[in-house]
Amino acid sequence: MFLLGVNYWPRLHNIKMWKEWNEGDLAKDLDQMRELGIRAVRFFILAEDFFDPYGGVYEGSLAKLKRFMDMLGERGIRGFPTLIVGHMSGRNWKIPWAPDGDVYRPEAVERGVRAVSEVVKALRGHKALGGWILSNELSLVKRAESREEALALLRAYSSAIKSLDPHAPFTSGDVSSSYLQEPPNVKGLVDFVGVHLYPYDSNAVRHAYLYPAYIELFSLDGEVPVLLEEFGFSTYQFSEEAHALFINDVLWSALAHEALGAFIWCFSDFGQEADPPYEWRLLELGFGLVRADGSVKPAGEVVRAFAKDLERLEALGLGERYRRPRAEAAVVVPFYMYRDYEFVSQSLKAEVGIRPALQALSLAFMAGLRASAVYELDRERLRKKLLIFPSVATALATTWRAAYEGGGVVYASVFRAFGRAWALHDAATHLWRELFGVENATTPGSYGVEYSGIFRMKFVEDFGPIKAGEELELALDSPVYTYVVRPKDARVLAVDHRNRPVLLAAKRAVLSTIPIELLLSTMSHVDWLRGYHRIYAALAQMAGIEIPLYTPDPRIEVATFEGPEGRLVIAINHSYERLEAPLLGEKISSAEKIAGSGEVEPPVLRLGPKEAVAFLAK
């Protein structure tokens, strides 16, 4: 069951929920949630309202907590208690056992475990309990000094909670950039990763694709379940109408990428504008699905409609009889993202980070290609038909060897320096000739070749759907420095304005000396209709990966689910424009619409701004 949920503070009491306990007001909120189709609620145990400095729990607060869980159970709503709440909505509130905010000190961990354990003992086995969320963005109270310090804390709480309640799932609740959210390092300590996403972007389509890309990034090829634990915007930042379209897009994206669920921030607006922190964080007054007076916003109506669509899709068997096929293509996440290595440039992590991986996943989705993310050190998961190394400055020597010997197609785009990310004293690979069939011809001691301004990649040979003579244009906001290569056993697919090779193909490998993904992730203006995603369609074709259904318009994502009665298809318009596009790929004889506000009349999809449609294709 997809967990359609909200993050919750009461509409009339906000963060003062426990201090101003009013069961009647809470009941009205919960009844309205149920009427909107909400299935799950993440709520917050404000530390100063529950715990003393020694890790003891106030009995009165515990009684309120139990009653609130009963109220959820009476309405069939699952509750996800957030156990340690210091940071909330732009303010750090007091944590009694860590008054200085250092929650990582051994004595603070000991007292915190004692406090949390009392709550777990009180609520374990409750029919409304959905799972345990350790914190609300603990790293914003204090970021751990090291990965080891963070994982020691997580290990202590995980061990204590799981020993008391081995059945309910557990997660950290931290910000997405935290050590506590690194999938390769926290698997085994948490049962799922709860992602918090509030990205901003100059390009609306790129922004929309970030949400499914993050879900795939954190799932590590389906190994780690992912919950979109927080997402949203304030209608004091953007219009209510645009906010509703945005919510619809993200909900359908989470469903299409098999997330456990999606929890919107948050249930309601608040009217108490003089209360801290709302007085100075006034955007926090307006994140709700309902207004401060209780009336439903357009986003609330979107949630109501989505809840009904969910029922229809789950009755059909979505998630059970109909599942996404296993990914035969994978985007490789660099080794330095989740482990520290001596003398590896920190600018690669800080300035480049996961942006190329997210953009690579987005390009794959645009092409209709089912792609996952794998961590570079997870050698077994590198055995794919297609491995994508997007915009890499370096990779482990053993990774390149494993890719060379793996039998699949390897694609890599490389660079030497971009913006504040400099990797001049690194090498992208040591298998230039063996893997890619080229010779590195970069002048010793130089930065490499510089590209800036308008750059055009001209194809001199057909490459999948891209025909010889076509050009792909990139408008670079900053110069990029990269390698010069000479083909030896590779053929040239595309050249630059001076006829230098920039895209080459060997027998089982493709090399781009242009870091396409990094550039596309940073360009202020991108026209996706230029067809950058077709490079990924060509790679899939080269690797022998079938793309069953797709559209030529990269603003529309098409996700397919395999089932006993054909394919269940979810198509999502990630733009704010009304779109019409043909469905390409397999021939469809019939399409039965199941859910969504878009329309399908084979072979044509018609989708309004941010609309989606789900249909059975036969």
C-alpha positions as CSV (number, residue, x, y, z in Angstrom):
1,M,0.0,0.0,0.0
2,F,1.3,3.4,-1.0
3,L,1.6,5.6,2.1
4,L,-0.1,8.9,1.1
5,G,0.7,11.0,4.0
6,V,1.3,14.4,5.6
7,N,3.6,15.9,8.2
8,Y,1.4,17.3,11.0
9,W,1.1,20.0,13.6
10,P,-2.4,21.0,14.5
11,R,-4.0,23.8,12.5
12,L,-5.0,25.7,15.6
13,H,-2.1,25.0,17.8
14,N,1.0,24.4,15.6
15,I,4.2,23.5,17.6
16,K,2.2,24.0,20.8
17,M,0.3,20.8,20.2
18,W,1.3,19.1,23.4
19,K,1.3,22.2,25.6
20,E,-2.2,23.3,24.4
21,W,-3.6,19.8,24.1
22,N,-7.1,20.0,22.7
23,E,-8.6,16.7,21.6
24,G,-11.5,18.3,19.9
25,D,-9.4,20.3,17.6
26,L,-7.2,17.3,16.8
27,A,-10.2,15.2,16.0
28,K,-11.4,17.8,13.4
29,D,-8.0,17.8,11.7
30,L,-7.9,14.0,11.6
31,D,-11.4,13.8,10.3
32,Q,-10.5,16.2,7.5
33,M,-7.4,14.1,6.7
34,R,-9.5,11.0,6.4
35,E,-11.9,12.8,4.2
36,L,-9.1,13.8,1.9
37,G,-7.8,10.3,1.7
38,I,-4.7,10.6,3.9
39,R,-3.4,7.2,5.0
40,A,-0.4,8.2,7.1
41,V,0.7,11.0,9.5
42,R,4.2,11.8,10.6
43,F,3.9,13.7,13.9
44,F,6.5,15.2,16.2
45,I,7.4,14.5,19.8
46,L,8.9,17.9,20.8
47,A,11.7,17.0,23.2
48,E,11.1,19.9,25.6
49,D,7.4,18.8,26.1
50,F,8.2,15.2,26.8
51,F,11.6,14.6,28.4
52,D,13.6,15.7,31.4
53,P,17.4,16.3,31.4
54,Y,18.1,12.7,32.5
55,G,16.1,10.9,29.8
56,G,12.9,10.5,31.9
57,V,9.5,10.9,30.3
58,Y,6.7,13.0,31.6
59,E,3.7,10.8,32.3
60,G,1.2,13.4,31.3
61,S,2.8,13.9,27.9
62,L,3.0,10.1,27.4
63,A,-0.7,9.8,28.1
64,K,-1.5,12.5,25.4
65,L,0.7,10.6,23.0
66,K,-1.1,7.3,23.6
67,R,-4.4,9.1,23.1
68,F,-3.3,10.6,19.9
69,M,-2.3,7.2,18.6
70,D,-5.7,5.9,19.6
71,M,-7.3,8.7,17.6
72,L,-5.3,7.8,14.5
73,G,-6.3,4.1,14.9
74,E,-10.0,5.0,15.2
75,R,-9.7,6.6,11.8
76,G,-7.6,3.9,10.1
77,I,-4.6,6.3,9.8
78,R,-1.1,5.1,10.4
79,G,1.1,7.1,12.7
80,F,4.8,7.7,12.3
81,P,6.1,9.2,15.6
82,T,9.3,11.3,15.2
83,L,11.1,10.6,18.4
84,I,13.7,13.4,18.9
85,V,12.5,16.8,17.8
86,G,14.9,19.6,18.5
87,H,15.0,21.3,15.1
88,M,11.6,22.4,13.7
89,S,10.6,24.9,11.1
90,G,13.6,27.1,11.2
91,R,14.3,27.0,14.9
92,N,16.3,24.7,17.2
93,W,14.2,23.9,20.3
94,K,15.7,22.6,23.5
95,I,16.6,19.0,23.9
96,P,16.7,18.6,27.7
97,W,19.4,15.8,27.8
98,A,21.6,17.8,25.3
99,P,21.1,21.5,26.2
100,D,24.2,22.5,24.2
101,G,22.9,20.6,21.2
102,D,25.6,18.1,21.2
103,V,23.5,15.0,20.8
104,Y,26.6,12.8,19.9
105,R,28.3,12.9,23.2
106,P,28.2,9.5,24.9
107,E,26.2,10.7,27.9
108,A,23.7,12.5,25.6
109,V,23.3,9.3,23.6
110,E,22.8,7.3,26.7
111,R,20.1,9.6,28.0
112,G,18.5,10.0,24.6
113,V,18.3,6.2,24.2
114,R,16.6,6.0,27.7
115,A,14.1,8.6,26.7
116,V,13.2,7.2,23.3
117,S,13.0,3.7,24.7
118,E,10.2,4.7,27.1
119,V,8.2,6.0,24.2
120,V,8.8,2.8,22.2
121,K,7.7,0.7,25.1
122,A,4.5,2.7,25.4
123,L,3.5,2.5,21.7
124,R,4.9,-0.8,20.4
125,G,2.3,-3.1,19.0
126,H,-0.3,-0.3,18.6
127,K,-2.6,-0.9,15.7
128,A,-1.9,2.6,14.3
129,L,1.8,2.4,14.5
130,G,3.4,2.7,11.0
131,G,7.0,3.0,12.0
132,W,9.6,4.9,14.0
133,I,11.4,8.0,12.7
134,L,14.3,8.9,15.0
135,S,14.5,12.6,14.5
136,N,13.5,15.7,12.6
137,E,16.6,16.7,10.8
138,L,19.0,16.0,13.6
139,S,21.9,17.4,11.6
140,L,20.4,20.9,11.8
141,V,20.7,20.7,15.6
142,K,24.3,19.7,15.2
143,R,26.1,18.1,12.3
144,A,28.3,15.2,13.3
145,E,32.0,15.8,13.2
146,S,32.5,12.7,11.2
147,R,30.7,9.8,9.5
148,E,31.9,7.5,12.3
149,E,30.3,9.8,15.0
150,A,27.0,9.9,13.1
151,L,26.9,6.2,12.5
152,A,27.7,5.5,16.2
153,L,24.7,7.5,17.2
154,L,22.5,5.8,14.7
155,R,23.7,2.4,15.7
156,A,22.9,3.0,19.4
157,Y,19.4,4.2,18.7
158,S,18.7,1.5,16.1
159,S,19.9,-1.3,18.4
160,A,17.8,0.0,21.3
161,I,14.6,0.5,19.3
162,K,14.8,-2.7,17.4
163,S,15.5,-4.7,20.5
164,L,12.2,-3.3,22.0
165,D,10.2,-3.4,18.8
166,P,11.6,-5.7,16.1
167,H,8.5,-5.4,13.9
168,A,7.9,-1.7,13.1
169,P,10.3,-0.2,10.5
170,F,12.8,2.4,11.6
171,T,14.6,5.3,9.9
172,S,16.7,8.3,10.8
173,G,14.6,11.3,9.7
174,D,17.6,13.4,8.9
175,V,18.2,15.8,6.0
176,S,19.1,14.1,2.7
177,S,22.8,15.3,2.8
178,S,23.4,13.8,6.2
179,Y,25.7,10.9,7.1
180,L,22.6,9.3,8.6
181,Q,21.0,9.1,5.1
182,E,23.8,7.5,3.1
183,P,22.2,4.3,1.8
184,P,25.4,2.1,1.6
185,N,26.3,3.0,5.2
186,V,22.9,3.0,6.9
187,K,21.4,-0.2,5.4
188,G,21.1,-2.7,8.1
189,L,20.6,0.1,10.7
190,V,17.5,1.5,9.1
191,D,14.6,-0.3,7.3
192,F,14.0,2.5,4.9
193,V,15.5,5.9,3.9
194,G,13.1,8.8,4.4
195,V,14.2,11.5,1.9
196,H,13.5,15.2,2.6
197,L,13.4,17.3,-0.6
198,Y,13.1,21.0,-1.1
199,P,15.2,21.7,-4.2
200,Y,15.1,24.9,-6.3
201,D,16.0,25.2,-9.9
202,S,16.1,27.7,-12.8
203,N,14.5,25.0,-15.1
204,A,11.0,23.7,-14.2
205,V,11.4,20.4,-16.1
206,R,14.8,19.6,-14.6
207,H,13.3,20.5,-11.2
208,A,10.5,18.0,-11.6
209,Y,12.8,15.2,-12.6
210,L,14.8,15.6,-9.5
211,Y,12.2,14.0,-7.4
212,P,12.1,10.6,-9.1
213,A,15.9,10.8,-9.6
214,Y,16.4,11.2,-5.9
215,I,14.1,8.2,-5.2
216,E,16.2,6.0,-7.5
217,L,19.4,7.4,-6.1
218,F,18.6,6.5,-2.5
219,S,17.1,3.1,-3.4
220,L,20.5,1.7,-4.6
221,D,19.1,-0.5,-7.3
222,G,16.0,-1.4,-5.3
223,E,18.0,-2.6,-2.3
224,V,16.9,0.2,0.1
225,P,13.2,1.1,0.4
226,V,12.6,4.8,0.0
227,L,9.9,7.0,1.5
228,L,9.5,10.6,0.3
229,E,9.3,11.7,3.9
230,E,9.1,15.5,3.4
231,F,8.4,17.6,0.3
232,G,6.4,20.7,-0.4
233,F,6.4,24.5,-0.8
234,S,4.6,27.4,0.8
235,T,1.8,29.1,-1.0
236,Y,3.3,32.3,0.4
237,Q,6.2,31.5,-2.0
238,F,4.1,30.4,-5.0
239,S,0.5,30.5,-6.1
240,E,-2.0,28.0,-4.8
241,E,-2.7,26.8,-8.3
242,A,0.9,26.1,-9.2
243,H,1.5,24.5,-5.8
244,A,-1.3,22.1,-6.5
245,L,0.2,21.1,-9.9
246,F,3.5,20.6,-8.3
247,I,2.1,18.3,-5.6
248,N,0.3,16.2,-8.3
249,D,3.5,15.8,-10.3
250,V,5.5,14.6,-7.2
251,L,2.9,12.2,-6.0
252,W,2.7,10.5,-9.3
253,S,6.5,10.4,-9.6
254,A,6.8,8.7,-6.3
255,L,4.2,6.2,-7.2
256,A,5.8,5.5,-10.6
257,H,9.2,4.9,-9.0
258,E,7.8,2.5,-6.4
259,A,8.5,4.7,-3.3
260,L,6.9,3.4,-0.1
261,G,4.9,6.6,-0.1
262,A,5.0,10.4,0.0
263,F,4.4,12.7,3.1
264,I,3.6,16.3,2.1
265,W,4.8,19.1,4.3
266,C,2.3,19.7,5.7
267,F,-1.3,19.2,6.5
268,S,-2.4,22.8,7.2
269,D,-1.5,26.4,7.2
270,F,-1.3,28.2,10.5
271,G,-2.8,31.5,11.6
272,Q,-0.6,32.2,14.6
273,E,1.7,34.6,12.9
274,A,3.3,36.0,16.1
275,D,4.3,32.6,17.4
276,P,8.0,31.5,17.0
277,P,9.4,30.6,14.6
278,Y,6.6,31.7,12.2
279,E,7.1,35.4,13.0
280,W,10.5,35.4,11.2
281,R,10.0,32.2,9.1
282,L,6.7,33.4,7.7
283,L,6.8,31.0,4.7
284,E,6.2,28.2,7.3
285,L,2.7,29.6,7.8
286,G,1.6,28.5,4.3
287,F,2.8,24.9,3.4
288,G,-0.6,23.3,4.0
289,L,-3.1,21.4,2.0
290,V,-5.8,23.3,3.9
291,R,-5.8,27.0,4.8
292,A,-5.6,28.4,8.3
293,D,-9.4,28.7,8.4
294,G,-9.8,25.0,7.5
295,S,-10.9,25.5,3.9
296,V,-9.3,23.1,1.4
297,K,-6.6,24.5,-1.0
298,P,-6.3,23.3,-4.6
299,A,-3.5,21.0,-3.4
300,G,-5.9,19.4,-1.0
301,E,-8.2,18.6,-3.9
302,V,-5.3,17.1,-5.8
303,V,-4.6,14.8,-2.9
304,R,-8.3,13.8,-2.7
305,A,-8.3,12.9,-6.4
306,F,-4.9,11.1,-6.1
307,A,-6.3,9.1,-3.2
308,K,-9.2,7.8,-5.3
309,D,-6.8,7.1,-8.2
310,L,-4.7,5.1,-5.7
311,E,-7.6,2.9,-4.7
312,R,-8.3,2.1,-8.4
313,L,-4.7,1.3,-9.1
314,E,-4.3,-0.9,-6.0
315,A,-7.5,-2.7,-6.8
316,L,-6.0,-3.6,-10.1
317,G,-2.9,-4.9,-8.4
318,L,-0.3,-2.1,-8.6
319,G,2.6,-3.0,-6.4
320,E,1.7,-6.7,-6.3
321,R,0.5,-8.0,-9.7
322,Y,2.0,-5.1,-11.6
323,R,5.7,-4.3,-10.8
324,R,8.4,-2.3,-12.5
325,P,10.9,-4.6,-14.3
326,R,14.4,-4.8,-12.9
327,A,16.7,-2.1,-14.2
328,E,19.2,-3.4,-16.8
329,A,20.9,0.0,-16.9
330,A,22.6,1.7,-13.9
331,V,24.0,5.1,-13.1
332,V,27.2,4.7,-11.0
333,V,27.5,6.9,-7.9
334,P,31.1,7.9,-7.3
335,F,33.1,6.1,-4.6
336,Y,34.0,9.3,-2.8
337,M,30.4,10.2,-2.0
338,Y,29.9,7.7,0.8
339,R,33.5,6.9,1.9
340,D,36.5,9.1,2.7
341,Y,39.7,8.6,0.7
342,E,43.0,10.3,1.3
343,F,43.9,13.1,-1.1
344,V,40.7,12.8,-3.1
345,S,39.7,16.3,-4.0
346,Q,36.9,17.4,-1.6
347,S,35.7,19.8,-4.3
348,L,34.5,16.9,-6.3
349,K,32.0,16.0,-3.5
350,A,31.2,19.6,-2.5
351,E,30.9,21.2,-6.0
352,V,30.0,18.3,-8.3
353,G,28.6,15.7,-5.8
354,I,25.6,13.8,-7.0
355,R,24.4,16.3,-9.6
356,P,25.7,14.3,-12.6
357,A,24.1,11.1,-11.3
358,L,20.7,12.9,-10.8
359,Q,20.9,14.3,-14.3
360,A,21.9,11.0,-15.8
361,L,18.9,9.3,-14.1
362,S,16.7,12.1,-15.5
363,L,18.0,11.7,-19.0
364,A,17.3,8.0,-18.7
365,F,13.7,8.6,-17.6
366,M,13.3,11.1,-20.5
367,A,14.3,8.4,-22.9
368,G,11.9,5.8,-21.3
369,L,14.8,3.8,-20.0
370,R,14.4,2.0,-16.8
371,A,17.5,2.9,-14.9
372,S,18.7,2.6,-11.3
373,A,21.6,3.9,-9.2
374,V,24.4,1.8,-7.9
375,Y,27.2,2.7,-5.6
376,E,30.6,2.3,-7.2
377,L,31.9,0.0,-4.4
378,D,28.9,-2.4,-4.7
379,R,30.7,-4.7,-7.2
380,E,27.9,-7.2,-7.6
381,R,25.5,-4.6,-8.7
382,L,27.8,-3.3,-11.4
383,R,26.9,-6.3,-13.5
384,K,24.4,-4.6,-15.8
385,K,23.8,-4.5,-19.5
386,L,24.6,-0.8,-19.4
387,L,26.8,1.1,-16.9
388,I,26.6,4.9,-16.9
389,F,29.5,6.9,-15.4
390,P,28.2,10.4,-15.8
391,S,30.7,13.3,-15.8
392,V,33.4,11.7,-13.8
393,A,36.7,13.3,-12.9
394,T,38.0,10.0,-11.6
395,A,36.9,6.5,-10.6
396,L,38.6,3.6,-8.8
397,A,41.1,1.7,-10.9
398,T,39.4,-1.5,-9.8
399,T,36.0,-0.2,-10.9
400,W,37.2,0.5,-14.4
401,R,38.7,-3.0,-14.5
402,A,35.4,-4.6,-13.3
403,A,33.5,-2.6,-15.9
404,Y,35.9,-3.7,-18.6
405,E,35.5,-7.3,-17.6
406,G,31.8,-7.1,-16.8
407,G,30.5,-7.8,-20.3
408,G,28.1,-5.0,-20.6
409,V,28.3,-1.6,-22.4
410,V,30.1,1.1,-20.5
411,Y,29.4,4.8,-21.1
412,A,31.5,7.5,-19.4
413,S,31.6,11.3,-19.8
414,V,34.7,12.9,-18.4
415,F,36.2,16.3,-17.4
416,R,39.2,17.9,-15.7
417,A,37.8,21.1,-14.2
418,F,34.5,22.9,-14.0
419,G,33.6,25.9,-11.8
420,R,35.3,25.3,-8.4
421,A,35.7,21.6,-9.0
422,W,39.3,21.0,-10.1
423,A,40.7,17.5,-10.7
424,L,43.8,18.4,-12.7
425,H,46.0,16.1,-10.6
426,D,43.6,13.1,-11.2
427,A,43.0,10.8,-14.1
428,A,39.6,9.9,-15.3
429,T,40.6,6.4,-16.2
430,H,43.7,4.3,-16.8
431,L,42.0,2.1,-19.5
432,W,41.9,4.7,-22.2
433,R,42.9,2.2,-24.9
434,E,41.7,-1.1,-23.4
435,L,38.2,0.1,-22.6
436,F,37.5,3.1,-24.8
437,G,39.8,2.5,-27.7
438,V,41.4,5.9,-27.6
439,E,44.7,7.6,-26.7
440,N,44.9,10.4,-24.3
441,A,46.4,13.3,-26.3
442,T,46.1,16.1,-23.7
443,T,49.2,18.3,-23.5
444,P,51.2,17.6,-20.3
445,G,50.8,20.3,-17.6
446,S,47.8,21.9,-19.3
447,Y,44.3,22.3,-18.1
448,G,43.2,20.5,-21.2
449,V,40.9,21.8,-23.9
450,E,38.6,24.7,-22.8
451,Y,35.0,25.0,-23.9
452,S,32.9,28.0,-23.0
453,G,29.8,30.0,-24.2
454,I,27.8,28.2,-26.9
455,F,29.2,24.7,-27.6
456,R,27.9,22.4,-30.3
457,M,28.5,18.7,-30.6
458,K,28.1,17.7,-34.3
459,F,27.4,14.1,-35.1
460,V,29.4,12.6,-38.0
461,E,27.8,9.2,-37.7
462,D,24.4,7.9,-36.9
463,F,24.0,7.0,-33.2
464,G,20.7,5.4,-32.4
465,P,18.0,7.9,-33.1
466,I,20.5,10.7,-33.7
467,K,21.4,11.1,-37.3
468,A,24.7,12.2,-38.9
469,G,24.7,15.9,-39.4
470,E,22.6,16.7,-36.3
471,E,24.0,19.0,-33.7
472,L,23.4,19.2,-29.9
473,E,23.9,22.7,-28.5
474,L,24.9,23.5,-24.9
475,A,25.0,27.0,-23.4
476,L,27.8,26.9,-20.8
477,D,27.5,29.2,-17.9
478,S,31.2,28.5,-16.9
479,P,34.2,27.2,-18.8
480,V,34.8,23.5,-18.7
481,Y,38.2,21.9,-19.2
482,T,38.5,18.4,-20.5
483,Y,40.6,15.9,-22.3
484,V,41.8,15.7,-25.9
485,V,41.7,12.1,-27.3
486,R,42.7,10.3,-30.5
487,P,40.8,7.4,-31.7
488,K,42.7,4.1,-32.0
489,D,40.2,1.3,-31.9
490,A,37.2,3.6,-31.6
491,R,35.1,5.3,-34.2
492,V,34.2,8.9,-33.9
493,L,30.5,9.7,-33.4
494,A,30.6,13.4,-32.8
495,V,33.1,16.3,-33.1
496,D,33.5,19.9,-31.8
497,H,33.7,23.1,-33.8
498,R,37.4,22.3,-34.6
499,N,36.6,18.8,-35.7
500,R,38.1,17.3,-32.6
501,P,36.5,14.0,-31.5
502,V,34.2,14.5,-28.4
503,L,32.1,11.4,-28.6
504,L,33.6,8.0,-29.6
505,A,32.4,4.4,-29.5
506,A,34.5,1.2,-29.1
507,K,33.1,-2.3,-29.2
508,R,31.5,-2.2,-25.8
509,A,32.1,1.4,-24.6
510,V,31.2,5.0,-25.4
511,L,33.4,7.9,-24.2
512,S,32.3,11.5,-24.1
513,T,35.0,14.2,-23.4
514,I,32.1,16.6,-22.8
515,P,30.6,16.1,-19.3
516,I,27.1,16.4,-20.7
517,E,25.3,15.5,-17.4
518,L,27.2,18.0,-15.3
519,L,26.7,20.8,-17.8
520,L,22.9,20.0,-18.2
521,S,22.6,20.0,-14.4
522,T,24.1,23.5,-14.1
523,M,23.0,25.4,-17.2
524,S,20.7,28.3,-16.5
525,H,18.6,27.7,-19.6
526,V,18.0,24.3,-21.1
527,D,15.7,23.5,-24.1
528,W,15.0,19.8,-23.6
529,L,13.4,19.5,-27.0
530,R,16.9,19.6,-28.5
531,G,16.9,15.9,-27.6
532,Y,19.9,15.4,-25.2
533,H,18.1,12.3,-23.9
534,R,18.5,10.6,-27.3
535,I,22.1,9.8,-26.4
536,Y,20.8,7.6,-23.6
537,A,18.3,6.0,-26.0
538,A,21.2,5.2,-28.3
539,L,23.2,3.7,-25.4
540,A,20.3,1.5,-24.5
541,Q,20.0,0.4,-28.2
542,M,23.8,-0.4,-28.2
543,A,23.4,-2.4,-25.0
544,G,20.4,-4.4,-26.3
545,I,18.0,-3.0,-23.8
546,E,14.4,-2.8,-24.9
547,I,12.5,0.5,-24.2
548,P,8.9,-0.7,-24.5
549,L,7.1,2.6,-24.6
550,Y,8.3,6.2,-24.7
551,T,7.4,9.6,-26.2
552,P,9.6,11.8,-28.3
553,D,8.9,14.7,-25.9
554,P,11.4,14.5,-23.0
555,R,9.0,16.5,-20.8
556,I,6.8,13.4,-20.5
557,E,8.0,10.5,-18.5
558,V,6.6,7.0,-19.3
559,A,7.0,4.3,-16.7
560,T,5.9,0.8,-17.4
561,F,4.8,-2.0,-15.0
562,E,4.7,-5.6,-16.0
563,G,1.7,-7.7,-15.2
564,P,-0.5,-10.6,-16.1
565,E,-2.8,-8.6,-18.4
566,G,-0.2,-6.6,-20.3
567,R,1.5,-3.4,-19.3
568,L,0.3,-0.9,-16.8
569,V,1.7,2.5,-17.9
570,I,2.0,5.7,-16.0
571,A,2.7,8.8,-18.1
572,I,3.6,12.1,-16.3
573,N,3.9,15.6,-17.8
574,H,6.7,17.2,-15.9
575,S,6.1,20.6,-17.4
576,Y,3.7,23.4,-16.7
577,E,2.5,23.3,-20.4
578,R,-0.3,21.4,-22.0
579,L,1.3,18.6,-24.1
580,E,0.3,16.2,-26.7
581,A,2.7,13.5,-27.9
582,P,2.6,10.1,-29.6
583,L,3.5,6.9,-27.7
584,L,6.3,5.1,-29.5
585,G,7.8,1.7,-29.1
586,E,5.6,-1.3,-29.0
587,K,2.4,-1.2,-30.9
588,I,-0.6,-0.8,-28.7
589,S,-3.9,-2.2,-29.9
590,S,-5.9,-0.8,-26.9
591,A,-5.5,1.4,-23.9
592,E,-7.9,1.3,-20.9
593,K,-7.6,4.3,-18.8
594,I,-7.5,3.5,-15.1
595,A,-6.6,6.7,-13.3
596,G,-5.3,10.2,-13.6
597,S,-6.5,13.4,-15.2
598,G,-4.7,13.0,-18.5
599,E,-6.1,11.2,-21.6
600,V,-4.7,8.5,-23.9
601,E,-6.1,7.6,-27.3
602,P,-3.5,5.3,-28.8
603,P,-1.0,6.3,-30.0
604,V,-1.6,9.8,-28.6
605,L,-1.1,11.1,-25.0
606,R,-2.8,14.3,-24.0
607,L,-1.7,15.8,-20.7
608,G,-2.4,19.1,-19.1
609,P,0.2,20.9,-17.0
610,K,1.7,18.5,-14.4
611,E,-1.0,15.9,-15.2
612,A,-0.6,12.1,-15.3
613,V,-2.5,9.2,-16.7
614,A,-2.4,5.5,-15.8
615,F,-3.7,3.0,-18.3
616,L,-3.5,-0.7,-19.3
617,A,-1.8,-1.1,-22.6
618,K,-2.5,-4.3,-24.6
